[in-house]
Structure formats: C-alpha cells, structure tokens
Amino acid sequence: MDENFLEGSCVELLGERKVFAHDVMTIPGIERILDSIPDACLYDRVIPVASEGDVVCLREEADDAYLDWLESAGLGTRNVCVLPGPLREPVSDRIVRAGAKAEIEKFLRTRSGPAVFSPYFAGEPERKASEYLEIPMYSDTRLAWKLNSKVHFKDMCRTLGVPVLRSTVFRADEGAEALAARVADMLDETGVACIRGEHSSSASAMYLFPKVDEELIRKVLRESDKGEKYVVEPFCKKVLSSPSSTWFITRERKIYHLRTSNQLLDRGVVHCGNEFPVAFDVPLVKAHSLKIARHFLHENFIGPFGFDFIETGEGMFATECNPRVTGAMYPWDIVHILEKRHGPVAAARSRNLHLPKGSAGFSYLRRIWKDLLYDGRRKHGVLVPFNVGPLREGKVTAVGTGASRADVNELFEEAVRRVEDSSR
C-alpha cells in the first residue's frame, strides 16, 4: 500500500487553542433515540483529552472530584464554560443565546496563537456559534452534511473500488408496497434485511426485518419525513470483526491516520466501545480508508472523520462514514497521551460501565478504583474514565490498558467486581 499519510492525534492536530462544543444533540437523527439514551445530554467526553489552555463548553458543572483527579494525573483542562438552558438545547445554541463570547475569550487569553472552534458535528448551530465567536470552525457544514449521506457514501465507495454490501435506495414517499418489495429482495441473502436512514447516526433510524413485517413498515413510514431516503441492505449476522478507522485532514491538506481498532457492538448494532490489538487485516482497512480519505481531500474536507467496516466470510466491506468527531477518538487520544509519556501501549479497550443510578459522583469511583486509576506513572493496568457526566444516570465510560487483551479483560472485570461489591 502507498502509505501517503502521517500518524497523529485528533486534539493535537486541531492546534494550540481550542474551543470544544462536543455535543451529540445536533447529529442527524438523534432526536429519534434520545428517549432511550437520557444521559446523552450529559456527555463530557472531551474534558480529559483537552489541553490545559483549551476551553470546554458544557451544559452543567463538571464534577469537581473528577477535575481534581484529572489534574493529579496531568490530564484535561479546568477551563469549563457552563451554559445552562433547556435540556435538549444544543450547546452551540447556548453559546450564542447566553452571549458567552467574553467568557470564552477570557479563558483563551492564557495561551497565544490562533484559536479554532471544534464541534462534534458541524451542523447549522455549530456554524452560527463559530461565526458569533469569530473563531473558525475546523470543519465545514455543507461538506459534513453531504458526506454524512449513506447513499452518497455507498456510491462513492463503488466509484473508488472500495467493497460495499449490495444495497438499494428507498424513498418514504414510494409507500409501503415498494418498501416491502425491497425488504423481500434483501431477505434472500442473510435472512434479515436492514434499512438505515440516509443521514441517521448511532442507529437512530435503523430497522431490522427478519421477515416482511407490515406493522414495522407502517412504523417506518410514520416516523419518516416526506421524501426521506433509506439504504436497504442485508443484515450480516455472521460478522468476524467490525473495524473502525479514524482519520484527520488538516488545513494544510495533509492526511493523518489516527487509529484503527475493532468496534464493540451491542446486538451487532449499537456502538458501545472499541479495542486493540485486532485480528483483522489492518493494512487492508487502511488501504480502503485512504482511498476514501483522498476523495475527502479532493472535496476540500478538513477536520476529523471515521469509517466503519464489517468483515464477513465474503470479505471486508465499508458500511458507514462519519464526517465528524467519533466516539472512538476520545479513548485513542487518551492512549496517545499515555504513549507519548510512557511508550507504546500494547492493548486497550474503551467500554461503558454501569453503576447504581444516582451514584455519589466521581469521588465514589475514586475511592473504589483508587489503585486502578491512572496516576501519571503507569501505562498498563490503568483505567482512565472519560465520560463521567452520565454518572447520575448509572453510566461511566472508561478506557483500560494492559500488556495484552487478557490483562485488559481482567482489569475491567476487577472494576466491575468492585462496583458490585460496593453496592451490596
């Protein structure tokens, strides 16, 4: 493979002074699943990967015990701009409504150099916040929307020679009979058909059909906007791996590979973590990804992005493009920090951990995980929690490291055991 790319870290490539508004509330289709993920508005994943002089915009105050621990480990920033408002109001909208420009500028004065505005997804609220702050956004709203299309992605991959699953496109205004015919056609391949909304994210408009189900077809049509498009394809039940490859294109038009890992999927659908080392063909995934990344460069895209694949007995297939920050970038940026300090990390995994609802903040975790938490000295056998905002909803996300995947498994098993013991 012609490795015409560099290796890097998302946060480092953004520059020296960053304003983070990493809010999942504006990714396309998220409103369809918010009731099933009530903690989504509490995510604070960017705090530990932010640099000391960066600014993180949040809905609520960050957990003081968490900030104290991060500081003791030499991670994160104390520059948190809290923007209260209605629960589902995007952070970027709050920046403008609250007139937060002066407060953000005050934080930024601790460092010199140009500032950048880093969103999770470059939607319209983010574009407006960037303009209001007079800080350029490291992305482009028009391109983010165009490249987020699953229909466009499938067509692009076929043109570039990147393998994708057989699929067809359904428009909601074609009606129930047309959707039933497309589902029936795909059922012949794997026994389950899958339809995914053109611009949906996080399985927000994904429906599985083990048969031609008229009630489910009516549900799809009820929940669809007029003219909304869906990709209809076979759902692969026998998946060998689910590769994820994250990348970055700079303003200087350089392509950087961030990390390639294996996705952990709940029920084969919902992303719940990532891990390495992997068993699949990494050079092959990088080769496919680089073809698409070069197309992104041709389109003048800038900023972070990621590609998802599935490996079956038939080969490796590209399934999705995320022209934005992805959930995998946070743990791998943390691993990047550890590797810069201590040398290569042999194995790592990020995953959600469930705790008693209403847990007493990070001080509780710091007490029960005291010797498991990263202390600034060890690179292996440590946990780095990177999403503690949802603690009161009974969830925390962490990355764990080890000398092997077995060591990482044992680390998480011990963390879970301590949570269970403390709740008895």
C-alpha positions in Angstrom: 0.0 0.0 0.0 1.2 3.5 -0.8 1.2 4.9 2.7 0.9 8.5 1.7 -0.3 9.6 5.1 1.0 10.5 8.6 0.1 9.3 12.1 -1.3 11.7 14.7 -3.8 12.7 17.4 -7.1 14.5 16.8 -6.7 17.0 19.6 -3.1 17.8 18.7 -3.9 18.3 15.0 -6.6 20.8 15.9 -4.0 23.3 17.1 -2.8 25.0 20.3 -6.0 26.9 21.4 -9.3 25.1 21.0 -12.9 25.8 22.0 -14.8 22.5 22.2 -18.5 22.2 21.8 -18.8 18.4 21.5 -22.5 17.9 21.7 -24.2 14.9 20.2 -27.6 16.7 20.2 -27.1 18.1 16.7 -26.0 14.9 14.9 -28.6 14.0 12.3 -31.5 11.8 13.5 -30.5 11.9 17.2 -34.0 13.1 18.2 -35.4 9.7 17.4 -33.4 7.9 20.1 -33.0 10.5 22.8 -35.7 8.9 25.0 -33.6 5.6 25.0 -30.4 7.4 25.9 -31.4 10.0 28.5 -27.7 10.6 29.5 -26.7 11.8 26.0 -27.1 15.4 27.0 -24.7 14.9 30.0 -21.7 13.7 28.0 -18.4 15.4 28.9 -16.0 13.1 27.0 -13.7 15.9 25.7 -12.5 17.1 29.1 -9.7 14.6 29.7 -8.2 15.0 26.1 -8.4 18.8 26.1 -5.1 20.6 26.8 -4.6 22.8 29.8 -5.3 26.1 27.8 -8.4 24.8 25.9 -12.0 25.6 26.6 -14.7 23.0 27.0 -18.3 24.1 26.8 -20.8 22.1 28.8 -24.5 22.1 29.9 -23.7 21.6 33.5 -20.8 22.0 36.0 -18.2 19.3 35.7 -17.6 17.0 38.7 -15.0 18.7 40.9 -13.6 15.4 42.1 -13.2 14.3 38.5 -11.4 17.5 37.6 -9.2 17.1 40.7 -8.2 13.6 39.7 -7.5 14.6 36.1 -5.3 17.4 37.3 -3.4 15.0 39.6 -2.8 12.7 36.5 -1.7 15.6 34.3 -4.8 15.4 32.1 -7.5 17.7 30.9 -8.4 21.4 31.5 -10.1 23.5 34.2 -11.4 25.9 31.6 -15.0 24.8 31.6 -17.7 27.2 30.3 -21.0 26.1 31.8 -24.1 27.1 29.7 -27.4 26.3 31.4 -30.6 26.0 29.4 -33.4 23.7 28.3 -32.4 20.1 28.5 -32.2 19.4 24.8 -31.0 22.8 23.6 -27.7 22.3 21.7 -24.6 23.7 23.4 -23.8 25.8 20.3 -27.2 27.5 20.5 -26.5 28.2 24.2 -23.2 29.9 23.4 -25.0 32.4 21.2 -28.1 32.8 23.4 -26.0 33.3 26.6 -23.6 35.7 24.9 -20.7 33.6 26.1 -18.1 35.2 23.8 -16.4 37.3 26.6 -16.2 34.4 29.0 -14.7 32.1 26.3 -12.2 34.8 25.3 -11.1 35.2 28.9 -10.2 31.5 29.1 -8.4 31.7 25.8 -6.1 34.5 27.0 -4.0 32.0 28.9 -2.4 31.0 25.5 -1.3 32.8 22.4 -1.8 31.8 18.8 -4.9 31.3 16.6 -8.0 29.7 18.1 -10.2 27.1 16.5 -13.8 26.0 17.2 -14.2 22.2 17.4 -17.7 20.8 17.2 -18.8 17.2 17.4 -20.8 17.5 14.2 -20.6 20.7 12.1 -24.3 21.4 11.9 -26.0 24.8 11.5 -25.9 25.6 15.3 -22.2 25.0 15.3 -21.6 27.1 12.2 -23.6 30.0 13.8 -21.7 29.7 17.1 -18.4 29.8 15.2 -19.4 32.9 13.4 -20.7 34.5 16.6 -17.4 33.8 18.4 -15.4 34.9 15.3 -13.4 31.7 15.7 -13.0 29.5 12.6 -14.6 26.0 12.8 -12.4 23.1 12.0 -15.0 21.6 9.7 -17.5 22.6 7.0 -21.3 22.4 7.5 -22.1 21.9 3.8 -19.5 19.1 3.3 -20.3 17.5 6.7 -23.9 17.1 5.6 -23.1 15.9 2.1 -20.5 13.3 3.2 -22.8 12.1 6.0 -25.2 10.7 3.4 -25.1 6.9 3.4 -26.5 6.9 -0.1 -23.6 9.2 -1.2 -21.1 7.1 0.7 -22.2 3.8 -1.0 -22.0 5.4 -4.5 -18.6 7.0 -3.7 -17.1 3.6 -2.5 -18.3 1.8 -5.6 -16.7 4.5 -7.8 -13.4 4.3 -5.8 -13.4 0.5 -5.9 -14.0 0.1 -2.1 -16.2 -3.0 -1.5 -19.7 -2.4 0.0 -22.7 -4.7 0.5 -25.3 -4.9 -2.1 -28.0 -2.3 -1.4 -30.8 -0.3 -2.9 -32.4 3.1 -2.0 -36.0 3.5 -0.8 -37.8 6.9 -0.6 -40.5 7.2 2.1 -43.0 8.6 -0.4 -42.8 5.5 -2.5 -45.0 3.8 0.0 -45.4 0.5 1.9 -45.6 -1.8 -1.1 -42.3 -0.6 -2.5 -40.6 -1.0 0.9 -42.0 -4.5 1.3 -40.6 -5.5 -2.1 -37.1 -4.2 -1.3 -37.1 -5.9 2.1 -38.2 -9.2 0.5 -35.3 -8.9 -2.0 -32.7 -8.5 0.7 -34.1 -11.3 2.9 -32.9 -13.8 0.4 -29.2 -13.0 1.2 -28.9 -13.4 5.0 -32.4 -13.9 6.3 -32.6 -10.4 7.8 -32.9 -7.1 5.9 -31.8 -3.8 7.3 -32.9 -0.3 6.4 -30.9 2.8 7.6 -31.9 6.4 7.3 -29.7 8.3 4.8 -28.4 10.8 7.4 -29.1 8.9 10.6 -26.4 8.4 13.3 -26.0 6.0 16.2 -28.6 3.6 14.8 -31.2 6.4 15.2 -33.2 5.4 12.1 -32.2 1.7 11.7 -34.8 -1.0 11.4 -34.2 -4.8 11.2 -36.6 -7.0 9.2 -36.4 -10.8 9.9 -39.4 -11.0 7.6 -41.7 -8.7 5.6 -43.3 -7.1 8.6 -46.3 -4.9 7.7 -46.6 -3.3 11.1 -42.9 -2.4 11.1 -43.2 -1.0 7.6 -46.1 1.2 8.8 -43.9 2.3 11.7 -41.0 3.3 9.4 -43.4 5.3 7.2 -45.0 7.1 10.2 -41.6 8.1 11.6 -40.3 9.3 8.2 -40.3 12.8 6.7 -41.7 13.1 3.2 -39.1 12.1 0.7 -36.7 10.8 3.3 -34.3 8.2 1.9 -33.2 4.9 3.3 -30.5 2.4 2.3 -31.9 -1.1 2.2 -29.3 -3.9 2.5 -28.8 -7.4 4.0 -28.0 -7.5 7.7 -25.0 -9.7 8.3 -25.4 -11.9 11.3 -22.1 -13.7 11.0 -19.6 -10.9 11.4 -15.9 -11.7 12.0 -14.9 -8.2 13.0 -16.2 -4.6 12.9 -13.2 -2.4 12.0 -13.2 1.3 12.8 -10.6 3.6 11.2 -10.3 7.3 12.3 -8.5 10.0 10.2 -7.9 13.7 10.0 -7.3 16.2 7.2 -5.5 19.5 8.1 -5.9 22.9 6.6 -2.5 22.3 5.1 -4.1 19.4 3.1 -2.2 16.6 4.9 -3.9 13.3 5.7 -3.3 11.8 9.1 -4.3 8.3 10.3 -5.4 8.4 14.0 -6.1 4.8 14.9 -7.7 1.6 13.5 -9.5 -0.6 16.1 -12.3 -3.1 16.4 -15.7 -1.8 17.4 -17.7 -3.5 20.2 -21.4 -3.5 19.2 -24.4 -4.3 21.3 -26.6 -6.8 19.4 -24.4 -6.1 16.4 -25.9 -2.7 16.0 -25.2 -0.1 18.8 -21.6 1.1 19.3 -20.5 0.5 23.0 -16.7 0.6 22.8 -13.5 -0.1 20.8 -10.4 -2.2 21.3 -7.0 -3.1 20.0 -4.9 -5.1 19.1 -7.1 -6.6 16.4 -7.3 -9.8 14.5 -8.4 -8.4 11.1 -6.2 -7.2 8.2 -5.3 -3.6 9.3 -3.3 -2.8 6.1 -6.4 -3.7 4.1 -8.7 -1.5 6.2 -6.1 1.4 5.9 -5.9 0.9 2.2 -9.7 1.2 1.7 -9.8 4.1 4.1 -7.0 6.0 2.4 -8.9 5.8 -0.9 -11.9 7.5 0.7 -9.7 10.0 2.6 -8.1 11.1 -0.6 -11.6 11.7 -2.0 -12.4 13.8 1.1 -9.2 15.8 0.4 -10.4 16.3 -3.2 -13.7 17.6 -1.8 -11.7 20.1 0.4 -12.9 18.5 3.7 -11.0 19.4 6.8 -11.1 18.0 10.3 -11.7 14.6 11.9 -13.6 11.8 10.3 -14.0 8.0 10.6 -15.0 4.9 8.6 -16.8 1.8 9.7 -16.4 -1.7 8.1 -17.6 -5.2 8.6 -15.7 -8.3 7.9 -17.6 -11.4 6.9 -16.7 -14.7 5.3 -17.1 -12.9 2.0 -14.6 -10.2 2.7 -14.2 -6.7 4.1 -17.0 -4.1 3.4 -17.2 -0.4 4.1 -20.5 0.4 5.8 -20.5 3.9 7.0 -18.8 7.3 7.1 -18.8 9.7 10.0 -17.6 13.1 8.7 -17.1 14.4 12.3 -15.6 13.5 15.6 -16.4 9.9 16.5 -16.8 8.2 19.9 -13.5 6.2 19.3 -11.4 9.4 19.1 -11.6 10.2 22.8 -10.1 6.9 24.2 -7.5 6.8 21.4 -6.4 10.4 22.1 -6.0 9.3 25.8 -3.9 6.3 24.7 -1.9 8.7 22.5 -1.1 10.8 25.6 0.0 7.8 27.6 2.2 6.6 24.7 3.9 10.0 24.4 4.6 9.8 28.2 5.5 6.1 28.7 6.0 4.4 25.3 3.7 2.1 23.2 0.6 0.7 24.8 0.1 -3.0 23.9 -3.6 -3.3 24.4 -6.6 -1.1 25.2 -10.3 -1.1 25.3 -13.0 1.5 25.8 -16.4 0.5 27.2 -19.4 1.6 29.1 -19.6 0.5 32.8 -22.9 0.5 34.6 -23.3 1.6 38.2 -26.1 2.1 40.7 -28.3 5.0 39.4 -27.7 8.2 41.4 -24.1 7.2 42.3 -22.3 9.8 44.5 -20.2 11.3 41.8 -16.6 10.6 40.9 -15.4 10.7 44.5 -17.2 7.3 44.8 -15.2 5.9 41.8 -12.0 7.4 43.0 -12.5 5.6 46.3 -13.3 2.1 45.0 -11.0 2.3 42.0 -8.1 4.0 43.8 -5.3 1.7 42.6 -6.8 1.1 39.2 -7.0 4.7 38.1 -4.2 6.2 36.0 -1.7 8.1 38.3 0.5 9.7 35.7 3.2 7.0 36.1 1.9 3.6 34.7 0.9 3.0 31.1 -0.5 -0.6 31.6 -3.1 -1.9 34.0 -4.9 1.5 34.4 -8.3 2.9 33.9 -9.0 6.4 32.5 -12.7 7.4 32.8 -13.5 9.8 30.0 -17.3 10.3 30.3 -18.4 10.8 33.8 -21.2 13.3 33.2 -23.8 10.4 33.0 -22.8 9.0 36.4 -26.1 10.0 38.0 -27.9 8.1 35.3 -25.8 5.0 36.2 -23.2 5.0 33.5 -19.5 5.9 33.1 -17.2 5.2 30.1 -13.5 4.4 30.6 -10.5 3.2 28.6 -8.4 0.5 30.1 -4.9 -0.5 29.2 -2.8 -3.7 29.6 0.1 -5.7 28.3 -2.4 -7.9 26.5 -6.1 -8.1 25.8 -6.4 -10.7 28.6 -4.9 -8.2 31.0 -7.4 -5.6 29.9 -10.3 -8.1 30.4 -9.1 -8.7 33.9 -8.8 -5.0 34.6 -12.4 -4.4 33.6 -13.6 -7.5 35.5 -12.0 -6.2 38.6 -13.5 -2.7 38.1 -17.0 -4.2 37.7 -16.5 -6.5 40.7 -15.7 -3.5 43.0 -18.7 -1.7 41.8 -20.9 -4.7 42.5 -19.3 -5.2 46.0 -19.8 -1.6 46.9 -23.5 -1.6 46.0 -24.4 -4.6 48.2 
